[in-house]
């Protein structure tokens, strides 16, 4: 799990501070074939409009590094 559901979410960005690809999924557990976006190593992604307010999940191709997540709320 990267972020819990938040009905007040106005925006979300993720920086993949890892040497491996990060796959991000809305609601369900991310997997090799289940994801919304693949963020490359040292890559940055901003959630497009309309903002999804459910849970955000992720999985790396290899377990190393971190996801730096910024969530905007009122």
WOJOPE-V619124 format. One record per helix or strand of 3 or more residues. SS is the DSSP state (@ for helix, = for strand). FROM is the first residue (numbers start at 1). TO is the last residue. If there is no record, write none. Layout:
SS FROM TO
SS FROM TO
This chain:
= 9 17
= 22 26
= 37 39
= 44 46
= 56 60
= 66 73
